[in-house]
Amino acid sequence: MRFWYRKTARVIFTGVSHAQKSEPFPFLELDLDGIEGDSYYGQTCRLGAAGSGPIARYFGYSNKDRCENDRQFSAVSLAEIERLISELGLIAERKGEPSLTLKKGVAQCMAVNLVIDGIDYFDKLPPGSVMVFENPLGEDTFQRGTMLEVGSHSSPCLVPHSNIVEMMRAEVDPFWGPKERFGKYATAWQGTFGRVKLGGDIFPNRGVEVWVPGHIKMEEFALQDGFESIELPAH
């Protein structure tokens, strides 16, 4: 038998990334190459887009070399977006609590595919964690649902900073500027990415079960709240 930790959360945003932004889509279609229509779709990618790029460049490879695509999807939690909004000073500019529209707008600026509500420290999910999404053909069931595996965490990037500034200047104030650059506050809040294990469709406003391997010391990942221990057959 093997132990896992499990918690049910909810998908609130689905998007397809294009040119360093993501566009909201009513649902995502996934196969073993990734999200159909997404910039990161495929079994391989340029080394410059891979999480292991810095190590490979150290050993003489260039950004144009091809490698395994370890970023077929990217995801972030709603709580992480809320903290980022607070630190960047977006709440004060909107004069009140941030709306769901603003939160989704920030997600688009970060070029993420999924926003998950219910896992506060989503960026703490260790590699090997699995997400199983509610099957849209069933009645509140996760049987034979789309399955994603967490591979790593996103590195800080200044592109979302530029996107957020552009969004706020267009919607709030043409001279708006954040308190600090995005990268300073987003170092630990850039979410996570990984690969598709079993394809299918992912819809917003449906459930997702997050499974963390049982050998993980949950208190070290700030994940213990709300997770239950499940024992599964080894084979």
Number of C-alpha atoms within 10 A of each C-alpha: 8 12 15 18 21 20 19 18 18 22 21 18 27 25 26 25 23 14 8 14 21 23 18 18 14 10 14 21 17 24 17 17 17 27 26 16 13 21 19 24 20 18 15 18 21 16 21 18 17 19 19 15 17 14 10 17 14 9 8 8 15 15 17 11 14 15 18 13 23 23 26 28 27 25 26 28 26 26 19 24 23 19 13 19 21 15 18 20 14 23 16 12 13 14 8 9 13 16 12 13 9 19 20 22 20 24 28 27 23 27 24 28 26 29 26 23 21 17 23 17 18 26 21 19 24 19 16 15 21 24 23 22 27 26 21 17 12 11 9 11 14 18 13 15 22 23 23 25 21 24 21 23 24 21 14 17 15 13 15 23 21 14 19 22 19 16 18 21 14 12 10 12 13 12 9 16 17 16 10 12 16 22 17 13 17 23 13 16 23 26 27 25 24 25 23 23 18 16 18 18 18 27 21 19 14 15 23 27 18 25 22 24 19 16 10 14 11 18 9 9 14 13 20 13 11 11 17 12 14 14 11 10 7 7 5
